[in-house]
Each structure stands twice: as C-alpha cells, then as structure tokens.
Amino acid sequence: MAYTVKQLLESKQFPDMRLVICKENLNQEIKGIRIIEIEDMVQKVNYYDILLKFCSERNIPVIEISEDEYY
C-alpha cells in the first residue's frame, strides 16, 4: 500500500510540519524524500524561491519541518 503526502501530514510524526506548496496533490504517493537544510534563509531566499518554483511547476509537494523536530 502506498504512503501518501496526506497520510504523512495527518500522522503526528512531526506535529509542526506544514505543506508549503502543491495542495492539490495530497494523494500522491511518496516515492522519495529529500532533506534540504537552509541555515541562513535571509541570504538564501533566491535559492528557496527557485526550489519552490521548480516543485510547483511539477506538482511536487514541499513540506516544511522545523529543525527542532528532526534533530
């Protein structure tokens, strides 16, 4: 059985996680996970915008999890 984005969001694995883009694709199967750490968002805003645009154009959901939850 496939594990979907919606199931991940509804799980309480990371209580503060939030969906950043692609709300229409919540039933998409999760086939892989990429963890991208951006330490200084002020200096890296352009990179983050490019990443979000890339994912949005391809209907790839992006979930944000606070640093406190995965360390």
Backbone torsions as a table, in degrees:
resi	resn	phi	psi	omega
1	MET	NA	135.1	-177.8
2	ALA	-75.8	143.4	175.1
3	TYR	-99.1	123.7	-173.5
4	THR	-102.0	167.5	176.9
5	VAL	-60.6	-41.3	179.6
6	LYS	-60.7	-43.8	179.2
7	GLN	-62.5	-39.4	177.8
8	LEU	-63.7	-45.2	179.8
9	LEU	-64.3	-36.3	-178.9
10	GLU	-78.4	-21.0	176.3
11	SER	-68.7	158.0	178.8
12	LYS	-100.6	25.7	-179.2
13	GLN	-58.8	-45.2	177.6
14	PHE	-129.4	91.6	-172.0
15	PRO	-56.5	-30.1	-177.0
16	ASP	-97.6	7.9	-179.5
17	MET	-69.9	152.0	179.9
18	ARG	-142.5	148.9	176.9
19	LEU	-80.5	125.9	-177.2
20	VAL	-91.2	-46.4	178.8
21	ILE	-142.1	165.1	171.6
22	CYS	75.0	53.1	179.8
23	LYS	-67.6	-21.3	-177.6
24	GLU	-79.2	-8.0	-176.5
25	ASN	-113.3	34.0	-175.2
26	LEU	-67.7	-22.5	179.9
27	ASN	-89.4	8.6	177.9
28	GLN	-69.8	136.4	177.5
29	GLU	-68.4	138.4	174.9
30	ILE	-82.2	118.2	-178.4
31	LYS	-108.8	-13.2	179.8
32	GLY	-172.9	159.9	-179.4
33	ILE	-129.8	136.5	174.9
34	ARG	-120.1	127.7	176.3
35	ILE	-103.0	121.0	179.6
36	ILE	-121.2	118.4	179.9
37	GLU	-99.6	126.7	177.0
38	ILE	-120.9	104.2	-173.3
39	GLU	-70.5	-49.2	-176.9
40	ASP	-115.2	89.4	-175.4
41	MET	-60.0	-31.0	-178.7
42	VAL	-61.6	-42.0	-179.6
43	GLN	-81.6	-19.4	-174.3
44	LYS	-109.2	16.0	-175.9
45	VAL	-57.4	-41.5	-179.2
46	ASN	-59.7	-43.7	178.0
47	TYR	-61.6	-44.4	-179.8
48	TYR	-62.9	-42.2	177.9
49	ASP	-62.3	-40.9	178.8
50	ILE	-65.0	-43.2	178.3
51	LEU	-60.4	-46.5	-179.8
52	LEU	-64.5	-40.0	178.4
53	LYS	-63.6	-45.3	178.8
54	PHE	-57.3	-49.0	-178.5
55	CYS	-67.1	-40.0	-179.8
56	SER	-62.5	-43.7	180.0
57	GLU	-64.3	-24.9	-177.8
58	ARG	-107.2	9.5	-178.9
59	ASN	55.5	42.5	177.2
60	ILE	-99.4	116.6	178.8
61	PRO	-64.3	142.1	176.0
62	VAL	-122.1	125.1	179.8
63	ILE	-115.0	134.8	179.0
64	GLU	-105.1	131.1	178.5
65	ILE	-125.6	130.9	-178.4
66	SER	-66.7	150.9	-178.6
67	GLU	-56.4	-35.6	-178.4
68	ASP	-62.4	-26.4	-174.2
69	GLU	-85.2	-24.8	-176.9
70	TYR	-110.5	3.0	174.2
71	TYR	-104.8	NA	NA
